[in-house]
């Protein structure tokens, strides 16, 4: 890892449950786990749900779990998808807070410490941060997604402004939130529901505390799917009629193409 950090020890830290779905990520899961082990905030559990991997991913996680009991490996009997795996891990989570970190992404060492402290100081139940894109080899792609200082339910309704790898919610306050059974945009649904249940805007930290790996052939990079999956979010998840879903999509495109780019920096 590119960071060496002195950890802070405390017996008063609330437990954070880190949810990690895993499928054939042998090239990335080691770095993922190291970034969690390297956190300055130490009271966490990482629940890794293997979704039927056919590579050496499971063996890698087992080796790490033998070294640190905070790492917990759960095996799906068959491949059931990332949403199922996240929900299964959420059901098993024992933490006061729930965070998400997919198997090919990783965190800055101070991420948990800074977010939990900020949430406690501000009295909020949902937070997220800025993050940086990297390529498959872990090299920065000169692109960062800036977090809004605060994010209301209404704003999140128009677009998903929370990078899933950056978000944390306080389940001890608002309960556990399960991803809905939709093909894509489950994370959008989770964060929209979290903000709604919290009754106040989510807190956005302006620091780059997470690193998102851009994989080749990503579904999210397909603009046709952008239309399809986002329409389905309004139509099937929020159960809006066709007209309302269409109007929401018009606002979505306004936000996506004209407003949201202001939160993206390239260099």
C-alpha positions, 0 to 999 in steps of 0.5 A: 500500500502507498500509505504508512499510518500510525493507528489510533487505539480506542475502546470507545469506537462504535463498530463499523461493518464493511460490506464487500461482495466478491466474485473472481477478483483475485487480482484486486482483493488483496489490496482491498483488504490491506486498505481496510487493515490499514485504517486508522480507525480499528473497530471494524468488521469486514464481511466478504461474501464470495459469490461463487468465485472460480479463481483463487479469490476465496483462498486469498481471503481465507489467508487474510482471515486467518491472520485477523478475526475482523475479516469474515468470509461468507460463501454463497452456495451458488452465484446470486449477484452482488445485490444478494451478497450485499444484502446477506452481509447486511443481515449478518452485520453487527456494527452501529454503522454500515459501509460498502467497499467492492472487491476491486476498490480500496480506501485511504487509511483515514477514511473511516476515522474522518467519516465517523468523527464527522458524522458524530460531530454533525449529528448526521446518519449518512455521509459520503466523500470525494473519490478518485478514479484509477485504472485496472492496474491501480494507476490514477486516471486524473479524474476525481468526483467531488462530494457535495457538501450536503445532499438532500433527498430531493437532490439524490432523487434526481441523480445518484450523487453518492459513490457507493464505495464512499458511503456510510450510514448509521444503522443503529439509528435508521435501521438496516437498508436492503438493496431492492431486486432491480438489475442495476442502480441498487446503490442509488436506491439504498442511499436514497432510502437512507437519506429519507429515513435519516430525515436530513441531508447526507454529509459530504466530505470534500477529501478524496478518501476512496479509489474507484477502479474502472474496469473494461467492459463496465455496464455503467459505461454504456450510454444506452444502459444509462437510459434503460436502467435509470428509467427502470429505477423510477418505474419499477423501484419507485413505482411511478407511472410512465408519465412521471417516470419520463418527467423524472428522466428529463430532470435526470438528464438535465442533472447528469449532463449539465449539473453533475459535471461541475462535481467532476475534476480532470487534470 
